[in-house]
């Protein structure tokens, strides 16, 4: 299951989804209207979708691959409903501790664009009070030249694998090496191969 971030659409997920499908993975891209609606509302809908997939007999393992704000929606959805078939969770450029751009612009745009206020770096913001995913393999792919989220803000307090690629925030969705890393993590639970004999 793939989902996108703020001011994006599921069409932006198509290059990544296509590469994963060519590697043998089944994919589904979930889109939502991100501008004005609270992250919590999107998380409610995503949790319903996870429940439906969990009850689908054709689904054996349910992995999550999310980008940007979609990572926070995934975190909040898993806090509501933890699928029995849950596999691994890959986050691309996640504002796990908030976005410094959201913090800088919340005073101007936060009332109109609710997610902006919810994704600030403040300790009391929605993103910083949403439980982090425990008991699941989590992999984070950060963008080294991200103009929206600091490298440190992509990290979680719970155990997770972390890797950085030299690109911009949204470029991760279009890079072959990012898709390869996603597929590797979904298969093995790690971004780097484990040396033989270790």
N, C-alpha and C positions, 0 to 999 in steps of 0.2 A: 504494500500500500504506500503510494507516494502522495505527498501534499506539499504545496508551495507556501510562500511567505506573503508579506504585506505588499499591496499594490502589484500583485502578480496574478497569474492565472495558471490553470492546469496545462495550458499549451506550452508553457515554459518548461514543463517537466518531460515533454515528449522526447527530446534528444537522449536524456538519461534513461527514460523508460525503454526507449528503443534499443539502446545498447545493452540494457539488462535482459531484455527479451531475447536478443540475439545470443546472449550467453546462457539461455535456457531457463531464465526466470519468468514466472507469470507476474504481470504487473497490472495495477489499477491506479489511475490518477484521480485523486479527489480534489475538486475545486470548490471555492467558496468566495463570496463577496467580502473582501477584507477591509475595505476603507473605513466604514463607520461602526461596524458591529463589534461588540466586545469579544475578546479572545475566549472568554468563558462560554459565550453562546456558540461559537464555532466548536469548542471542545465538547459541548453537549451533543452536537450533531455528529462529530467524529466518533464519540463514544458509542452512539447508536449504530454507526457503520461498523465499528469494531465488533460489536455484539452480533450483528447480522452475519459478518464474515466468520465469526467464531462458531455460529450455528450452521454454517454452510458445510455440508458433508464433502463437497469437492475441495475444500480448503484444508490442507493438512498442517501447514505452518504459516503464521501470519507475522511477517516482518514489516517494520515501519522504516521508511526512508523519507526524511523531511528536510525542508529548507527554511532557514531564517525563522520567521514567526511561526511557521508550521511546526517547528520543533517544540515551541512552547505549547501550541495547541495539542500536540502529541503527548507532552508531559501531563497536561491538565486532563486530557481524555483518559490516560492510563490511571490517573488518580480516581477517576469515576468508575472505570470498568477495566479490569485486567483480564484479557482473553486467556482462556485455557490453552489456546494454540499459539500464544505469543512466542515469537522467535527472538530476533535481534532488532535493535533500534539504532539506525544510523542518522546522525544529525549533520547537516551541511550548513556551515556559517551560522550556528545558533546563538542568539542573544541570551544565553543562559543566565547571565547576570545583568541583563539589560543592555540597551544601546545608548552610547553617548550622544548620538544624534537625536534620539527620542528625548533624552534629558534636556538637550539644548532647545528643542522646539516645542516641548509639551505646553509651555505657557501660551504659545501662539496657536497651536493646532490641536492641543489635547482635548479641548471641549468638542470640537467638530469631528476629529478623527480619534475616536476613543482608544484604539490600539496604541497610539503614540503615547498617551498618558500611562498605559498599562505596561509599556516596555522600557520605562526609564530605569536608570541605575539605582534609584532610591531603594532603601531597604524595605519600604512598605509597599512598593509597586507590585502589581499582580505577578510579574515574572519572578520576582524575588521572594514571593510568598507561596508560589505554586510548588508542591512537593516534587522532588527530583526522583527519577525512576530508579528504584532499587530492585534487586533480584532479577535483573535482565542485563544481557550483554549490550553495552552502549558504546558506539564508536562516534567520535566527533572529527569531522574534517573541517578545518578552519581555512579561511582565505588570508594569505599573508599580507595582501594589500587591501584589506577590507576598509572601506571608508564609512561604514555604518556601525560595525561591532569591533571592539578591541579584541586582540588575541586572548587576553586574560579572561574577558567576559564570555568566551565560548566554553570555558571549562566548567565542570560540575564538581560538586563536593563528594558525590558518590563515585565508586570505582568506574573508570571508563578508559578506553583507548583513545589516543589523540594524535592527530597528524595535521601538518600544515602544508598547503600547496601555494606556490607563488602566483596568486591571481586575485582578481577582484571578487566582491561578495557574490554576485550572481553568476560569475563565470564558472563556478563550480558545477553548475547544471549542464554546461556544454562541453566540458573537458573529458576526453577519453580516459585520462589517468584517474580522474575522480570517479568515473563509472567503474573502472577496474578496481579501485580501492573499495567502493561500496560492495561490489560483488564478492571480493575477497573477504570482507568482514562478515557479510551475510553467510558465507560458507564456513568460515573458520573461527569467527569471533575475534579476529585480530587483523590489523592492517599490514603488518610485516610477517613474512613466513617464519615459522619456528625452525631454527637450524636442526638438521638431522642429528639424532643422538642426544638432544637436550631434553 
